[in-house]
Amino acid sequence: MRFKAIIFDFDGVIADSEVIANVALAEFLSQNGSPTTLDQALDRYCGKRWSDCLPLIEEQCGRTFPEGTVERLVDEAVETLADQIKTIDGVAGFVETQAHRNRAIASSSARDWLDRCLERFRLDHHFGEHVYSAAGFARGKPYPDIYLHVAQQLSVAPEKALVIEDSPTGAAAGSAAGMTVVGLLAGGHIRDGHDEKLKAAGAHHIVSDYRELGSLLAAIEA
């Protein structure tokens, strides 16, 4: 077995949440003097932590905001639609088939969001205590810190870990950690050319869905 662990990003890999989150962010930016489309928000902010997004938001709007204001307003907008967020098609079945490996989540989102969604999706038992947020790290993605931390917690060498990512920011982090990175194109936020962006960021493989990922994994380990 080549891979002893599979490490999942969350938004766009487990939860199909990127469109709702970035619509809310685009609306906030547009209301604060910087007209922004959904695609522009995705290109600039997808995969990053709030602490890394805020300087970019303030630069884009040409002003500073009171601490916590942007995060609170966008989070409130997302919460109104949170019940509409579904899992990425096929993820539950795929996670179930990988019970013989260590499984973990390494996300830029806050831990409480991860826990609430995993419980609602009834996927929390697959990951147990191995749910990690980069929110408290000195450096977030695209730096490899969170992935290296997860590997350490799982007692798995980086080269024995497979990372599933949907954003160039995340793909760069997994690649920098020395892990094999699969770029997943299954979320509602995926646009034409996203595969090339993932490859340029360091993704070693690209798949369109979890069925294709299962086939790829089987072929690699054959």
C-alpha positions in Angstrom: 0.0 0.0 0.0 1.8 3.1 -1.2 -0.3 5.6 0.8 -0.8 5.1 4.5 -2.9 8.2 4.9 -5.3 10.3 2.9 -5.6 14.0 3.9 -8.7 15.9 2.7 -9.1 19.6 2.3 -12.7 20.5 3.4 -14.5 23.2 1.5 -14.7 22.1 -2.2 -13.5 18.6 -1.3 -16.0 17.4 1.3 -18.5 20.3 1.5 -19.7 21.9 -1.7 -19.6 25.3 0.0 -17.2 27.5 -2.1 -19.9 29.1 -4.2 -22.1 30.1 -1.2 -19.1 31.4 0.7 -17.6 33.4 -2.2 -21.0 34.8 -3.3 -21.3 36.2 0.2 -17.7 37.6 0.0 -18.3 39.1 -3.5 -21.4 40.8 -2.3 -19.6 42.3 0.7 -16.8 43.6 -1.5 -19.2 45.1 -4.0 -21.1 46.8 -1.2 -17.9 48.3 0.1 -16.6 50.0 -3.0 -15.0 47.2 -5.0 -17.5 45.6 -7.5 -16.5 41.9 -7.5 -18.0 38.9 -9.3 -18.1 35.3 -8.0 -15.4 34.2 -10.3 -13.1 37.1 -9.2 -13.7 36.2 -5.5 -12.9 32.5 -6.2 -9.7 33.4 -8.0 -8.4 35.7 -5.3 -9.7 34.1 -2.0 -10.5 30.4 -2.5 -8.5 28.1 -0.2 -7.1 30.9 2.1 -7.7 31.5 5.8 -9.6 34.6 6.9 -6.5 36.0 8.5 -4.8 35.8 5.1 -7.8 37.1 3.2 -8.4 40.2 5.3 -5.3 42.1 4.1 -6.2 41.3 0.5 -9.8 42.5 1.2 -8.7 45.7 2.7 -6.2 46.3 -0.1 -9.0 45.6 -2.6 -11.5 48.0 -0.9 -8.8 50.6 -0.1 -9.8 50.8 3.5 -9.5 49.0 6.8 -12.3 47.4 8.7 -12.8 47.0 12.5 -11.4 43.7 13.7 -13.8 40.8 13.0 -16.2 42.8 10.9 -15.6 41.2 7.6 -15.5 37.7 8.9 -18.7 38.2 11.0 -20.7 39.7 8.1 -19.7 37.1 5.6 -20.2 34.3 8.1 -23.7 35.6 8.9 -24.5 35.5 5.1 -23.2 32.0 4.8 -25.1 30.8 7.9 -28.4 31.8 6.3 -27.7 29.3 3.6 -25.7 26.7 5.5 -28.5 24.1 5.4 -28.3 24.2 1.6 -24.7 23.1 1.6 -24.4 19.5 0.5 -21.4 17.1 0.4 -19.4 16.7 -2.8 -21.0 13.9 -4.7 -19.4 10.5 -3.9 -17.3 11.6 -0.9 -19.2 9.6 1.7 -18.7 6.4 -0.3 -15.1 7.1 -1.0 -14.2 7.9 2.6 -16.0 4.6 3.6 -13.8 2.6 1.2 -10.6 4.1 2.7 -11.2 2.9 6.3 -8.0 0.8 6.1 -5.9 4.0 5.9 -5.4 6.9 8.3 -7.9 9.7 7.3 -7.7 13.3 8.3 -8.9 16.8 7.3 -6.5 19.8 6.9 -8.6 22.9 6.2 -8.2 26.7 6.1 -11.6 27.0 7.7 -12.3 27.4 11.4 -12.6 24.2 13.5 -16.1 24.9 14.7 -17.3 25.1 11.0 -15.6 21.8 10.2 -17.1 20.1 13.3 -20.6 21.3 12.7 -20.6 20.4 9.0 -19.0 16.9 9.6 -21.7 16.2 12.2 -24.5 17.3 9.9 -23.1 15.3 7.0 -22.6 12.3 9.4 -19.0 12.0 8.4 -17.4 12.9 11.7 -16.9 9.3 12.8 -14.6 8.7 9.8 -12.0 11.3 11.0 -12.4 11.3 14.8 -9.8 13.6 16.4 -7.9 14.1 13.1 -9.7 17.3 12.0 -7.2 20.2 11.7 -7.7 23.9 11.0 -4.9 26.1 9.8 -6.5 29.1 11.6 -4.2 28.9 14.5 -1.0 28.3 12.6 1.6 31.0 12.0 1.4 30.3 8.3 -1.6 29.0 6.3 -1.8 27.5 2.9 0.0 27.7 0.4 2.7 27.0 3.1 3.0 23.3 3.9 2.8 23.7 7.7 -0.7 22.3 8.3 0.0 19.2 6.1 3.3 18.5 7.8 1.6 18.9 11.2 -1.1 16.4 10.2 1.5 13.9 8.9 3.2 14.1 12.3 0.0 13.6 14.2 -0.7 10.5 12.1 2.9 9.3 12.4 3.0 9.1 8.6 5.9 10.2 6.4 4.9 12.9 3.9 5.7 10.8 0.9 3.2 8.2 2.2 0.3 10.7 2.3 -2.2 11.5 -0.5 -3.7 15.0 -0.4 -7.0 15.9 -2.0 -7.3 19.6 -2.8 -9.6 21.7 -5.0 -7.7 25.1 -4.9 -4.3 26.1 -6.3 -3.5 27.5 -2.8 -4.1 24.1 -1.2 -2.4 22.2 -4.0 0.7 24.3 -3.5 0.7 23.5 0.2 0.4 19.8 -0.2 3.1 19.7 -2.9 5.4 21.8 -0.7 4.9 19.3 2.1 6.3 16.5 -0.2 3.0 14.7 -0.5 1.2 13.4 -3.6 -1.5 15.9 -4.5 -4.7 15.1 -6.4 -6.7 18.1 -7.7 -10.4 17.4 -7.5 -12.8 19.1 -10.0 -16.1 18.0 -8.4 -17.3 21.2 -6.7 -19.9 23.7 -8.0 -17.2 26.4 -8.0 -15.0 24.7 -10.7 -14.6 26.7 -13.9 -12.9 26.0 -17.2 -9.2 26.0 -16.9 -9.2 25.1 -13.2 -7.3 21.9 -13.9 -4.4 23.8 -15.4 -4.3 26.1 -12.4 -4.1 23.1 -10.1 -1.3 21.5 -12.1 0.6 24.8 -12.2 0.3 25.0 -8.4 1.8 21.5 -7.9 -1.1 18.9 -8.3 0.3 15.6 -9.5 -3.0 14.2 -10.7 -6.4 15.7 -11.7 -9.7 13.9 -11.3 -13.2 15.0 -12.1 -15.0 13.1 -9.3 -14.5 10.6 -6.5 -15.2 7.6 -8.8 -12.2 8.6 -10.9 -10.2 9.2 -7.8 -10.9 5.6 -6.7 -9.8 4.3 -10.0 -6.6 6.4 -10.0 -5.7 5.2 -6.5 -6.2 1.6 -7.5 -4.0 2.1 -10.5 -1.2 3.8 -8.6 -1.2 1.0 -6.0 -1.6 -1.9 -8.4 
